[in-house]
């Protein structure tokens, strides 16, 4: 592993120029893409999630084919769809529509409704299925970039993490990139146990990725949050105790002040 080549702070080893995309995370400049389709609550999360900075780090280009794996309610899809609409391709690989899980089925249905309600923004989104227990969906193949945000713990909980990374590899063209943002547990903790709280140790994620044919090429640290001690403190509610969920009736102000979770931000290349 070439971790010695990683640069401290924000790693700029992958320099990218994006044609037709202007970056703004609510701090400097303005995105040329309208945000009218995004709720005020979702836009407030930009301060913590820094989506444009994150996508720049991952090397997204306006003419890329990008697959977002398990987009959930579509927080990132709200940004990716207009970015890629004109010259690229955006594929949302969601839970299967016939999932045995009522939660996953409902999540998929809500996402479909989101796409249908605003065809101006989402009319060109390709909706595919992601099932690590099945074959890779044809629509997700030959991608330039595969992205997944804060969802690896669920795959770990289902025993599907290794299979998922294998599918990420199959989705990508040779030399393609995999961008990951994931709630990060401290090293030395059991990933099976931390996954139940929504977190994974970085070394575990890197090892699984390496076994699936990926090489870690860059790491960023702007999603780190040293105030997050959920795993260390053994908080029963896990990451969902923190914003934006705040699923707690005890010390709500305390956890709100912590902010969003401590996260790893990793960029891999398909070998």
TIKOL-565516 format. One record per residue: residue in three letters; x, y, z of N, C-alpha, C in turn. Coordinates in steps of 0.02 Angstrom, whole numbers. Layout:
<sites>
+-----+--------+--------+--------+--------+---------+--------+--------+--------+--------+
!  aa !  neast ! nnorth !    nup ! caeast ! canorth !   caup !  ceast ! cnorth !    cup !
+-----+--------+--------+--------+--------+---------+--------+--------+--------+--------+
! ALA !      X !      Y !      Z !      X !       Y !      Z !      X !      Y !      Z !
...
+-----+--------+--------+--------+--------+---------+--------+--------+--------+--------+
</sites>
This chain:
<sites>
+-----+--------+--------+--------+--------+---------+--------+--------+--------+--------+
!  aa !  neast ! nnorth !    nup ! caeast ! canorth !   caup !  ceast ! cnorth !    cup !
+-----+--------+--------+--------+--------+---------+--------+--------+--------+--------+
! UNK !     42 !    -59 !      0 !      0 !       0 !      0 !     44 !     62 !      0 !
! UNK !     26 !    112 !    -42 !     69 !     169 !    -50 !     45 !    228 !     -8 !
! UNK !     29 !    215 !     54 !      2 !     267 !     96 !     52 !    321 !    110 !
! UNK !    117 !    307 !    104 !    168 !     357 !    117 !    165 !    414 !     67 !
! UNK !    133 !    402 !     10 !    129 !     453 !    -41 !     70 !    500 !    -31 !
! UNK !     28 !    484 !     18 !    -29 !     527 !     30 !     -8 !    592 !     63 !
! UNK !    -39 !    646 !     43 !    -20 !     711 !     68 !    -63 !    729 !    127 !
! UNK !    -32 !    757 !    179 !    -70 !     778 !    238 !   -116 !    835 !    219 !
! UNK !   -172 !    840 !    256 !   -222 !     890 !    242 !   -263 !    871 !    182 !
! UNK !   -280 !    918 !    142 !   -318 !     904 !     82 !   -270 !    880 !     28 !
! UNK !   -279 !    818 !      8 !   -233 !     790 !    -41 !   -249 !    815 !   -110 !
! UNK !   -199 !    845 !   -141 !   -208 !     872 !   -208 !   -168 !    834 !   -260 !
! UNK !   -155 !    770 !   -246 !   -115 !     732 !   -293 !   -152 !    717 !   -357 !
! UNK !   -218 !    725 !   -355 !   -257 !     716 !   -416 !   -284 !    785 !   -434 !
! UNK !   -251 !    819 !   -480 !   -273 !     885 !   -500 !   -321 !    878 !   -558 !
! UNK !   -378 !    912 !   -552 !   -431 !     903 !   -602 !   -457 !    970 !   -624 !
! UNK !   -467 !    978 !   -689 !   -500 !    1037 !   -715 !   -567 !   1015 !   -743 !
! UNK !   -620 !   1044 !   -718 !   -687 !    1025 !   -739 !   -714 !   1077 !   -787 !
! UNK !   -730 !   1054 !   -847 !   -760 !    1100 !   -895 !   -834 !   1107 !   -879 !
! UNK !   -856 !   1169 !   -874 !   -928 !    1181 !   -866 !   -954 !   1172 !   -796 !
! UNK !   -911 !   1164 !   -745 !   -935 !    1157 !   -677 !   -900 !   1208 !   -632 !
! UNK !   -938 !   1249 !   -600 !   -909 !    1297 !   -553 !   -924 !   1272 !   -482 !
! UNK !   -876 !   1281 !   -438 !   -883 !    1254 !   -371 !   -902 !   1306 !   -320 !
! UNK !   -946 !   1286 !   -275 !   -965 !    1328 !   -218 !   -996 !   1284 !   -166 !
! UNK !   -975 !   1293 !   -104 !  -1005 !    1255 !    -49 !  -1037 !   1303 !      1 !
! UNK !  -1066 !   1355 !    -25 !  -1099 !    1402 !     19 !  -1050 !   1450 !     52 !
! UNK !   -988 !   1451 !     28 !   -937 !    1494 !     59 !   -909 !   1544 !      8 !
! UNK !   -886 !   1519 !    -48 !   -854 !    1563 !    -98 !   -883 !   1548 !   -166 !
! UNK !   -892 !   1599 !   -207 !   -912 !    1590 !   -275 !   -984 !   1567 !   -281 !
! UNK !  -1002 !   1549 !   -342 !  -1070 !    1528 !   -355 !  -1069 !   1471 !   -405 !
! UNK !  -1111 !   1422 !   -394 !  -1118 !    1368 !   -443 !  -1163 !   1394 !   -499 !
! UNK !  -1147 !   1377 !   -561 !  -1188 !    1399 !   -616 !  -1251 !   1358 !   -622 !
! UNK !  -1257 !   1306 !   -582 !  -1317 !    1265 !   -582 !  -1366 !   1291 !   -529 !
! UNK !  -1430 !   1294 !   -547 !  -1480 !    1318 !   -502 !  -1490 !   1271 !   -443 !
! UNK !  -1505 !   1299 !   -385 !  -1518 !    1259 !   -325 !  -1592 !   1264 !   -305 !
! UNK !  -1633 !   1290 !   -349 !  -1703 !    1299 !   -332 !  -1738 !   1233 !   -318 !
! UNK !  -1713 !   1179 !   -347 !  -1745 !    1114 !   -336 !  -1725 !   1082 !   -271 !
! UNK !  -1678 !   1112 !   -235 !  -1654 !    1084 !   -172 !  -1687 !   1118 !   -113 !
! UNK !  -1708 !   1079 !    -65 !  -1741 !    1107 !     -6 !  -1691 !   1148 !     35 !
! UNK !  -1717 !   1193 !     76 !  -1673 !    1234 !    118 !  -1635 !   1189 !    167 !
! UNK !  -1668 !   1137 !    192 !  -1635 !    1091 !    239 !  -1577 !   1056 !    206 !
! UNK !  -1586 !   1034 !    144 !  -1532 !    1000 !    109 !  -1474 !   1047 !     94 !
! UNK !  -1489 !   1108 !     75 !  -1436 !    1156 !     62 !  -1396 !   1174 !    125 !
! UNK !  -1428 !   1173 !    182 !  -1393 !    1187 !    244 !  -1340 !   1134 !    259 !
! UNK !  -1349 !   1074 !    233 !  -1301 !    1020 !    245 !  -1237 !   1032 !    205 !
! UNK !  -1238 !   1077 !    156 !  -1178 !    1090 !    115 !  -1119 !   1111 !    158 !
! UNK !  -1134 !   1148 !    212 !  -1081 !    1172 !    256 !  -1040 !   1115 !    284 !
! UNK !  -1073 !   1059 !    298 !  -1040 !    1002 !    328 !  -1016 !    951 !    277 !
! UNK !  -1055 !    943 !    225 !  -1039 !     890 !    176 !   -994 !    915 !    119 !
! UNK !   -992 !    981 !    109 !   -948 !    1011 !     59 !   -949 !    973 !     -7 !
! UNK !  -1008 !    969 !    -37 !  -1016 !     925 !    -96 !   -973 !    944 !   -156 !
! UNK !   -967 !   1008 !   -171 !   -929 !    1027 !   -230 !   -854 !   1016 !   -220 !
! UNK !   -831 !   1031 !   -161 !   -761 !    1018 !   -145 !   -747 !    943 !   -148 !
! UNK !   -795 !    904 !   -125 !   -788 !     831 !   -125 !   -786 !    804 !   -197 !
! UNK !   -831 !    827 !   -238 !   -834 !     803 !   -307 !   -773 !    826 !   -347 !
! UNK !   -748 !    885 !   -332 !   -686 !     907 !   -364 !   -629 !    861 !   -346 !
! UNK !   -625 !    844 !   -282 !   -573 !     799 !   -259 !   -577 !    731 !   -294 !
! UNK !   -638 !    707 !   -305 !   -648 !     643 !   -338 !   -635 !    646 !   -413 !
! UNK !   -629 !    706 !   -440 !   -611 !     713 !   -511 !   -668 !    710 !   -560 !
! UNK !   -728 !    727 !   -538 !   -785 !     724 !   -582 !   -778 !    775 !   -639 !
! UNK !   -799 !    756 !   -698 !   -801 !     800 !   -756 !   -871 !    800 !   -785 !
! UNK !   -888 !    855 !   -818 !   -955 !     864 !   -843 !   -974 !    812 !   -896 !
! UNK !   -925 !    782 !   -930 !   -939 !     732 !   -981 !   -929 !    661 !   -958 !
! UNK !   -922 !    651 !   -893 !   -913 !     584 !   -866 !   -978 !    544 !   -863 !
! UNK !   -970 !    479 !   -864 !  -1024 !     435 !   -843 !  -1012 !    419 !   -770 !
! UNK !  -1059 !    439 !   -727 !  -1051 !     432 !   -655 !  -1107 !    388 !   -628 !
! UNK !  -1088 !    340 !   -587 !  -1136 !     297 !   -552 !  -1135 !    314 !   -478 !
! UNK !  -1192 !    333 !   -451 !  -1198 !     342 !   -379 !  -1232 !    280 !   -351 !
! UNK !  -1197 !    244 !   -307 !  -1223 !     182 !   -279 !  -1261 !    198 !   -215 !
! UNK !  -1322 !    172 !   -211 !  -1366 !     182 !   -154 !  -1375 !    256 !   -137 !
! UNK !  -1409 !    293 !   -180 !  -1417 !     365 !   -171 !  -1467 !    385 !   -117 !
! UNK !  -1501 !    336 !    -86 !  -1547 !     352 !    -31 !  -1601 !    399 !    -53 !
! UNK !  -1607 !    455 !    -17 !  -1659 !     504 !    -34 !  -1639 !    551 !    -89 !
! UNK !  -1577 !    546 !   -112 !  -1555 !     586 !   -169 !  -1521 !    651 !   -153 !
! UNK !  -1491 !    656 !    -93 !  -1457 !     718 !    -74 !  -1403 !    736 !   -124 !
! UNK !  -1359 !    689 !   -141 !  -1307 !     703 !   -190 !  -1334 !    702 !   -261 !
! UNK !  -1387 !    664 !   -273 !  -1416 !     662 !   -340 !  -1441 !    731 !   -361 !
! UNK !  -1463 !    771 !   -312 !  -1487 !     839 !   -326 !  -1431 !    881 !   -357 !
! UNK !  -1370 !    864 !   -342 !  -1312 !     901 !   -367 !  -1284 !    868 !   -430 !
! UNK !  -1281 !    803 !   -430 !  -1251 !     766 !   -486 !  -1293 !    769 !   -549 !
! UNK !  -1359 !    764 !   -542 !  -1402 !     762 !   -601 !  -1394 !    824 !   -646 !
! UNK !  -1399 !    885 !   -619 !  -1389 !     943 !   -663 !  -1317 !    951 !   -686 !
! UNK !  -1269 !    929 !   -647 !  -1199 !     933 !   -668 !  -1186 !    893 !   -732 !
! UNK !  -1217 !    835 !   -736 !  -1202 !     788 !   -790 !  -1254 !    787 !   -845 !
! UNK !  -1306 !    826 !   -837 !  -1364 !     822 !   -882 !  -1347 !    837 !   -955 !
! UNK !  -1305 !    887 !   -967 !  -1295 !     910 !  -1036 !  -1246 !    867 !  -1076 !
! UNK !  -1190 !    849 !  -1046 !  -1138 !     815 !  -1085 !  -1116 !    748 !  -1055 !
! UNK !  -1140 !    732 !   -995 !  -1121 !     669 !   -963 !  -1179 !    622 !   -955 !
! UNK !  -1171 !    575 !   -910 !  -1224 !     526 !   -896 !  -1223 !    511 !   -821 !
! UNK !  -1281 !    515 !   -790 !  -1287 !     501 !   -719 !  -1331 !    441 !   -708 !
! UNK !  -1303 !    389 !   -677 !  -1340 !     328 !   -662 !  -1348 !    322 !   -587 !
! UNK !  -1409 !    316 !   -564 !  -1424 !     306 !   -493 !  -1438 !    232 !   -481 !
! UNK !  -1392 !    199 !   -447 !  -1400 !     127 !   -434 !  -1430 !    118 !   -365 !
! UNK !  -1496 !    111 !   -364 !  -1534 !     109 !   -301 !  -1551 !     36 !   -282 !
! UNK !  -1584 !     28 !   -225 !  -1607 !     -37 !   -204 !  -1655 !    -66 !   -257 !
! UNK !  -1658 !   -131 !   -264 !  -1706 !    -161 !   -310 !  -1778 !   -142 !   -291 !
! UNK !  -1820 !   -132 !   -341 !  -1889 !    -113 !   -329 !  -1928 !   -168 !   -293 !
! UNK !  -1906 !   -230 !   -301 !  -1940 !    -287 !   -270 !  -1904 !   -312 !   -208 !
! UNK !  -1866 !   -268 !   -176 !  -1828 !    -287 !   -116 !  -1874 !   -316 !    -63 !
! UNK !  -1849 !   -366 !    -27 !  -1888 !    -396 !     27 !  -1892 !   -349 !     87 !
! UNK !  -1848 !   -300 !     90 !  -1848 !    -252 !    145 !  -1898 !   -196 !    131 !
! UNK !  -1944 !   -185 !    177 !  -1993 !    -132 !    168 !  -1959 !    -64 !    168 !
! UNK !  -1907 !    -56 !    209 !  -1870 !       7 !    211 !  -1838 !     21 !    143 !
! UNK !  -1804 !    -29 !    115 !  -1771 !     -19 !     51 !  -1821 !     -7 !     -6 !
! UNK !  -1876 !    -43 !     -3 !  -1927 !     -34 !    -55 !  -1957 !     36 !    -51 !
! UNK !  -1969 !     59 !     10 !  -1996 !     127 !     20 !  -1946 !    180 !     -2 !
! UNK !  -1882 !    169 !     14 !  -1830 !     216 !     -6 !  -1826 !    221 !    -82 !
! UNK !  -1829 !    165 !   -116 !  -1828 !     164 !   -189 !  -1889 !    200 !   -218 !
! UNK !  -1947 !    187 !   -190 !  -2009 !     219 !   -215 !  -2007 !    294 !   -205 !
! UNK !  -1982 !    316 !   -148 !  -1977 !     388 !   -135 !  -1928 !    421 !   -184 !
! UNK !  -1875 !    386 !   -200 !  -1825 !     413 !   -247 !  -1856 !    419 !   -316 !
! UNK !  -1894 !    368 !   -336 !  -1927 !     370 !   -401 !  -1975 !    430 !   -405 !
! UNK !  -2011 !    442 !   -350 !  -2057 !     498 !   -349 !  -2019 !    564 !   -356 !
! UNK !  -1961 !    568 !   -325 !  -1920 !     628 !   -329 !  -1901 !    642 !   -402 !
! UNK !  -1881 !    590 !   -438 !  -1862 !     598 !   -508 !  -1921 !    619 !   -551 !
! UNK !  -1979 !    590 !   -537 !  -2038 !     603 !   -578 !  -2066 !    673 !   -567 !
! UNK !  -2055 !    700 !   -507 !  -2084 !     764 !   -490 !  -2046 !    823 !   -521 !
! UNK !  -1987 !    813 !   -547 !  -1949 !     868 !   -576 !  -1910 !    842 !   -636 !
! UNK !  -1944 !    835 !   -691 !  -1912 !     808 !   -752 !  -1860 !    856 !   -781 !
! UNK !  -1867 !    921 !   -766 !  -1818 !     968 !   -791 !  -1749 !    954 !   -763 !
! UNK !  -1747 !    933 !   -701 !  -1683 !     918 !   -668 !  -1663 !    845 !   -677 !
! UNK !  -1712 !    799 !   -670 !  -1696 !     728 !   -666 !  -1718 !    688 !   -728 !
! UNK !  -1739 !    722 !   -780 !  -1766 !     687 !   -838 !  -1717 !    641 !   -872 !
! UNK !  -1652 !    653 !   -866 !  -1602 !     612 !   -899 !  -1567 !    562 !   -852 !
! UNK !  -1590 !    560 !   -790 !  -1560 !     513 !   -742 !  -1579 !    442 !   -762 !
! UNK !  -1529 !    399 !   -763 !  -1541 !     328 !   -777 !  -1547 !    292 !   -710 !
! UNK !  -1604 !    262 !   -696 !  -1615 !     227 !   -633 !  -1601 !    153 !   -643 !
! UNK !  -1553 !    128 !   -604 !  -1533 !      58 !   -609 !  -1540 !     26 !   -540 !
! UNK !  -1526 !    -39 !   -536 !  -1530 !     -74 !   -472 !  -1461 !    -95 !   -450 !
! UNK !  -1451 !    -92 !   -385 !  -1389 !    -116 !   -355 !  -1405 !   -171 !   -305 !
! UNK !  -1382 !   -230 !   -321 !  -1392 !    -288 !   -277 !  -1328 !   -328 !   -277 !
! UNK !  -1288 !   -323 !   -223 !  -1223 !    -358 !   -221 !  -1230 !   -434 !   -223 !
! UNK !  -1290 !   -459 !   -213 !  -1302 !    -532 !   -216 !  -1321 !   -554 !   -286 !
! UNK !  -1326 !   -508 !   -333 !  -1346 !    -524 !   -402 !  -1291 !   -501 !   -449 !
! UNK !  -1306 !   -502 !   -514 !  -1258 !    -478 !   -564 !  -1259 !   -402 !   -568 !
! UNK !  -1205 !   -375 !   -593 !  -1201 !    -302 !   -602 !  -1252 !   -280 !   -654 !
! UNK !  -1290 !   -228 !   -638 !  -1339 !    -202 !   -684 !  -1303 !   -173 !   -746 !
! UNK !  -1329 !   -190 !   -804 !  -1297 !    -171 !   -867 !  -1287 !    -96 !   -874 !
! UNK !  -1336 !    -57 !   -849 !  -1333 !      16 !   -857 !  -1277 !     48 !   -817 !
! UNK !  -1250 !     12 !   -768 !  -1197 !      40 !   -726 !  -1127 !     27 !   -754 !
! UNK !  -1121 !    -11 !   -807 !  -1055 !     -30 !   -832 !  -1022 !     26 !   -872 !
! UNK !   -956 !     21 !   -878 !   -915 !      68 !   -918 !   -917 !    139 !   -890 !
! UNK !   -919 !    144 !   -824 !   -921 !     210 !   -792 !   -851 !    239 !   -784 !
! UNK !   -847 !    305 !   -786 !   -784 !     340 !   -772 !   -774 !    346 !   -696 !
! UNK !   -829 !    353 !   -660 !   -826 !     366 !   -589 !   -884 !    334 !   -554 !
! UNK !   -869 !    297 !   -501 !   -921 !     268 !   -457 !   -915 !    303 !   -389 !
! UNK !   -972 !    324 !   -363 !   -973 !     360 !   -299 !  -1020 !    326 !   -250 !
! UNK !  -1001 !    326 !   -187 !  -1047 !     302 !   -135 !  -1035 !    342 !    -72 !
! UNK !  -1089 !    364 !    -42 !  -1085 !     410 !     15 !  -1119 !    381 !     76 !
! UNK !  -1079 !    369 !    128 !  -1105 !     352 !    195 !  -1150 !    290 !    195 !
! UNK !  -1134 !    241 !    153 !  -1176 !     181 !    150 !  -1140 !    115 !    159 !
! UNK !  -1074 !    117 !    168 !  -1037 !      54 !    171 !  -1052 !     14 !    234 !
! UNK !  -1071 !     48 !    288 !  -1087 !      11 !    350 !  -1147 !    -34 !    340 !
! UNK !  -1195 !    -12 !    301 !  -1253 !     -54 !    287 !  -1235 !   -116 !    249 !
! UNK !  -1189 !   -109 !    202 !  -1165 !    -167 !    164 !  -1126 !   -214 !    209 !
! UNK !  -1087 !   -186 !    254 !  -1051 !    -227 !    303 !  -1100 !   -265 !    347 !
! UNK !  -1152 !   -232 !    370 !  -1201 !    -264 !    413 !  -1236 !   -321 !    378 !
! UNK !  -1244 !   -315 !    312 !  -1277 !    -368 !    274 !  -1230 !   -422 !    249 !
! UNK !  -1165 !   -416 !    266 !  -1116 !    -464 !    242 !  -1100 !   -457 !    169 !
! UNK !  -1112 !   -397 !    141 !  -1106 !    -387 !     69 !  -1051 !   -339 !     49 !
! UNK !  -1008 !   -319 !     95 !   -959 !    -267 !     79 !   -910 !   -290 !     25 !
! UNK !   -882 !   -349 !     31 !   -834 !    -374 !    -19 !   -868 !   -381 !    -87 !
! UNK !   -929 !   -408 !    -88 !   -965 !    -416 !   -152 !   -980 !   -348 !   -183 !
! UNK !   -995 !   -299 !   -141 !  -1009 !    -232 !   -166 !   -948 !   -201 !   -200 !
! UNK !   -890 !   -208 !   -169 !   -829 !    -181 !   -199 !   -813 !   -217 !   -264 !
! UNK !   -827 !   -281 !   -267 !   -817 !    -317 !   -330 !   -861 !   -288 !   -385 !
! UNK !   -923 !   -270 !   -367 !   -967 !    -240 !   -416 !   -944 !   -169 !   -435 !
! UNK !   -919 !   -131 !   -387 !   -892 !     -65 !   -404 !   -838 !    -72 !   -457 !
! UNK !   -795 !   -122 !   -450 !   -742 !    -134 !   -497 !   -770 !   -151 !   -566 !
! UNK !   -821 !   -193 !   -568 !   -852 !    -213 !   -631 !   -888 !   -155 !   -666 !
! UNK !   -911 !   -108 !   -627 !   -946 !     -50 !   -656 !   -898 !     -4 !   -693 !
! UNK !   -835 !     -1 !   -671 !   -788 !      48 !   -696 !   -751 !     25 !   -758 !
! UNK !   -737 !     71 !   -803 !   -692 !      58 !   -858 !   -621 !     53 !   -830 !
! UNK !   -575 !     26 !   -867 !   -506 !      20 !   -843 !   -478 !     89 !   -827 !
! UNK !   -448 !     95 !   -768 !   -421 !     159 !   -746 !   -473 !    205 !   -715 !
! UNK !   -536 !    182 !   -711 !   -588 !     223 !   -681 !   -578 !    233 !   -607 !
! UNK !   -616 !    279 !   -579 !   -607 !     299 !   -509 !   -667 !    281 !   -466 !
! UNK !   -652 !    267 !   -403 !   -703 !     253 !   -352 !   -695 !    304 !   -296 !
! UNK !   -747 !    343 !   -283 !   -745 !     393 !   -230 !   -790 !    372 !   -172 !
! UNK !   -763 !    374 !   -112 !   -799 !     351 !    -53 !   -797 !    404 !      2 !
! UNK !   -855 !    418 !     31 !   -859 !     454 !     93 !   -896 !    409 !    142 !
! UNK !   -867 !    396 !    200 !   -896 !     349 !    247 !   -882 !    370 !    319 !
! UNK !   -930 !    362 !    363 !   -920 !     374 !    434 !   -861 !    332 !    457 !
! UNK !   -812 !    364 !    489 !   -750 !     330 !    505 !   -744 !    313 !    580 !
! UNK !   -732 !    250 !    594 !   -718 !     227 !    663 !   -643 !    231 !    676 !
! UNK !   -623 !    240 !    739 !   -552 !     239 !    755 !   -522 !    171 !    739 !
! UNK !   -458 !    169 !    725 !   -424 !     106 !    712 !   -423 !     63 !    776 !
! UNK !   -423 !     -2 !    765 !   -420 !     -48 !    822 !   -488 !    -73 !    843 !
! UNK !   -541 !    -45 !    815 !   -608 !     -67 !    832 !   -632 !   -120 !    782 !
! UNK !   -674 !   -165 !    805 !   -701 !    -219 !    763 !   -750 !   -190 !    713 !
! UNK !   -737 !   -197 !    647 !   -782 !    -168 !    597 !   -853 !   -196 !    599 !
! UNK !   -860 !   -259 !    621 !   -927 !    -288 !    626 !   -967 !   -251 !    679 !
! UNK !   -934 !   -234 !    734 !   -968 !    -199 !    788 !   -979 !   -125 !    771 !
! UNK !   -929 !    -93 !    742 !   -936 !     -21 !    727 !   -987 !    -10 !    672 !
! UNK !   -993 !    -57 !    625 !  -1041 !     -50 !    571 !  -1112 !    -44 !    597 !
! UNK !  -1125 !    -77 !    653 !  -1192 !     -73 !    682 !  -1208 !     -3 !    706 !
! UNK !  -1156 !     36 !    720 !  -1165 !     105 !    740 !  -1157 !    153 !    681 !
! UNK !  -1144 !    126 !    621 !  -1138 !     167 !    561 !  -1068 !    183 !    539 !
! UNK !  -1018 !    156 !    573 !   -948 !     173 !    560 !   -907 !    113 !    538 !
! UNK !   -851 !    127 !    504 !   -803 !      76 !    486 !   -732 !    104 !    495 !
! UNK !   -685 !     63 !    517 !   -615 !      85 !    519 !   -588 !     94 !    448 !
! UNK !   -547 !    144 !    438 !   -520 !     158 !    371 !   -480 !     99 !    344 !
! UNK !   -439 !     68 !    386 !   -397 !      13 !    363 !   -439 !    -45 !    336 !
! UNK !   -497 !    -55 !    365 !   -542 !    -109 !    342 !   -568 !    -94 !    272 !
! UNK !   -590 !    -32 !    262 !   -616 !     -12 !    196 !   -562 !    -19 !    143 !
! UNK !   -502 !      4 !    159 !   -446 !       1 !    112 !   -428 !    -72 !     95 !
! UNK !   -428 !   -115 !    146 !   -412 !    -185 !    134 !   -463 !   -219 !     89 !
! UNK !   -527 !   -206 !    100 !   -579 !    -235 !     59 !   -574 !   -209 !    -12 !
! UNK !   -561 !   -145 !    -20 !   -553 !    -116 !    -86 !   -493 !   -146 !   -123 !
! UNK !   -438 !   -153 !    -88 !   -378 !    -181 !   -119 !   -391 !   -252 !   -143 !
! UNK !   -426 !   -291 !   -103 !   -441 !    -360 !   -122 !   -486 !   -363 !   -184 !
! UNK !   -524 !   -310 !   -196 !   -569 !    -308 !   -253 !   -536 !   -279 !   -315 !
! UNK !   -472 !   -262 !   -311 !   -437 !    -237 !   -370 !   -429 !   -162 !   -374 !
! UNK !   -430 !   -128 !   -317 !   -422 !     -56 !   -316 !   -357 !    -36 !   -282 !
! UNK !   -332 !     22 !   -301 !   -274 !      52 !   -270 !   -294 !    120 !   -242 !
! UNK !   -278 !    131 !   -179 !   -290 !     196 !   -148 !   -240 !    247 !   -176 !
! UNK !   -265 !    301 !   -206 !   -220 !     350 !   -237 !   -222 !    418 !   -202 !
! UNK !   -274 !    431 !   -164 !   -277 !     496 !   -131 !   -327 !    494 !    -73 !
! UNK !   -315 !    539 !    -26 !   -358 !     544 !     33 !   -366 !    617 !     51 !
! UNK !   -426 !    636 !     69 !   -439 !     704 !     93 !   -463 !    702 !    165 !
! UNK !   -453 !    757 !    200 !   -468 !     759 !    271 !   -519 !    813 !    290 !
! UNK !   -551 !    844 !    241 !   -596 !     899 !    258 !   -663 !    875 !    285 !
! UNK !   -674 !    810 !    288 !   -734 !     783 !    321 !   -718 !    755 !    390 !
! UNK !   -657 !    764 !    413 !   -640 !     740 !    480 !   -674 !    784 !    533 !
! UNK !   -697 !    753 !    587 !   -727 !     790 !    642 !   -705 !    759 !    708 !
! UNK !   -653 !    786 !    739 !   -627 !     758 !    801 !   -676 !    761 !    860 !
! UNK !   -730 !    801 !    853 !   -780 !     805 !    906 !   -824 !    742 !    908 !
! UNK !   -824 !    703 !    855 !   -865 !     643 !    852 !   -831 !    586 !    890 !
! UNK !   -858 !    568 !    947 !   -831 !     513 !    987 !   -884 !    459 !    999 !
! UNK !   -931 !    453 !    952 !   -986 !     406 !    959 !   -962 !    335 !    971 !
! UNK !   -914 !    312 !    930 !   -890 !     244 !    937 !   -851 !    235 !   1003 !
! UNK !   -807 !    282 !   1017 !   -766 !     277 !   1078 !   -809 !    277 !   1140 !
! UNK !   -862 !    317 !   1140 !   -905 !     322 !   1198 !   -958 !    268 !   1200 !
! UNK !   -962 !    228 !   1146 !  -1011 !     174 !   1145 !  -1083 !    198 !   1145 !
! UNK !  -1096 !    254 !   1113 !  -1164 !     282 !   1112 !  -1211 !    234 !   1076 !
! UNK !  -1264 !    215 !   1110 !  -1309 !     164 !   1084 !  -1341 !    183 !   1018 !
! UNK !  -1358 !    247 !   1010 !  -1392 !     268 !    949 !  -1347 !    273 !    888 !
! UNK !  -1282 !    265 !    897 !  -1236 !     267 !    841 !  -1235 !    334 !    806 !
! UNK !  -1215 !    332 !    743 !  -1207 !     394 !    704 !  -1273 !    433 !    698 !
! UNK !  -1329 !    398 !    705 !  -1394 !     431 !    698 !  -1411 !    475 !    757 !
! UNK !  -1368 !    474 !    809 !  -1375 !     521 !    865 !  -1354 !    591 !    844 !
! UNK !  -1311 !    595 !    793 !  -1284 !     659 !    770 !  -1328 !    689 !    715 !
! UNK !  -1318 !    753 !    698 !  -1353 !     783 !    642 !  -1336 !    746 !    577 !
! UNK !  -1380 !    744 !    528 !  -1445 !     778 !    529 !  -1501 !    738 !    563 !
! UNK !  -1489 !    674 !    581 !  -1542 !     633 !    610 !  -1561 !    656 !    680 !
! UNK !  -1511 !    663 !    724 !  -1523 !     683 !    793 !  -1577 !    642 !    826 !
! UNK !  -1570 !    576 !    820 !  -1621 !     531 !    849 !  -1606 !    518 !    922 !
! UNK !  -1615 !    569 !    962 !  -1603 !     563 !   1033 !  -1646 !    614 !   1070 !
! UNK !  -1669 !    596 !   1127 !  -1706 !     643 !   1170 !  -1662 !    666 !   1228 !
! UNK !  -1601 !    638 !   1231 !  -1554 !     655 !   1284 !  -1495 !    694 !   1255 !
! UNK !  -1479 !    749 !   1286 !  -1421 !     789 !   1265 !  -1425 !    808 !   1191 !
! UNK !  -1484 !    824 !   1167 !  -1491 !     841 !   1096 !  -1448 !    901 !   1076 !
! UNK !  -1445 !    951 !   1119 !  -1404 !    1010 !   1104 !  -1330 !    992 !   1101 !
! UNK !  -1309 !    947 !   1145 !  -1239 !     924 !   1146 !  -1221 !    892 !   1080 !
! UNK !  -1263 !    847 !   1056 !  -1247 !     811 !    994 !  -1255 !    856 !    933 !
! UNK !  -1301 !    904 !    936 !  -1308 !     951 !    882 !  -1244 !    993 !    875 !
! UNK !  -1213 !   1009 !    932 !  -1152 !    1049 !    932 !  -1092 !   1010 !    904 !
! UNK !  -1095 !    944 !    907 !  -1041 !     903 !    879 !  -1038 !    911 !    804 !
! UNK !  -1097 !    918 !    773 !  -1100 !     922 !    700 !  -1106 !    853 !    669 !
! UNK !  -1096 !    849 !    603 !  -1102 !     785 !    570 !  -1041 !    742 !    586 !
! UNK !  -1045 !    679 !    568 !   -997 !     628 !    590 !   -926 !    640 !    564 !
! UNK !   -879 !    607 !    597 !   -810 !     602 !    572 !   -810 !    556 !    512 !
! UNK !   -782 !    578 !    456 !   -786 !     538 !    395 !   -719 !    532 !    360 !
! UNK !   -708 !    475 !    330 !   -652 !     465 !    285 !   -673 !    484 !    214 !
! UNK !   -627 !    509 !    175 !   -640 !     528 !    106 !   -584 !    499 !     64 !
! UNK !   -600 !    446 !     26 !   -549 !     406 !     -7 !   -561 !    403 !    -82 !
! UNK !   -507 !    408 !   -120 !   -510 !     401 !   -193 !   -468 !    342 !   -214 !
! UNK !   -500 !    294 !   -248 !   -467 !     234 !   -273 !   -467 !    235 !   -349 !
! UNK !   -419 !    199 !   -378 !   -416 !     185 !   -449 !   -423 !    111 !   -461 !
! UNK !   -459 !     94 !   -513 !   -464 !      24 !   -534 !   -398 !      3 !   -565 !
! UNK !   -369 !    -51 !   -539 !   -305 !     -74 !   -566 !   -314 !   -110 !   -633 !
+-----+--------+--------+--------+--------+---------+--------+--------+--------+--------+
</sites>
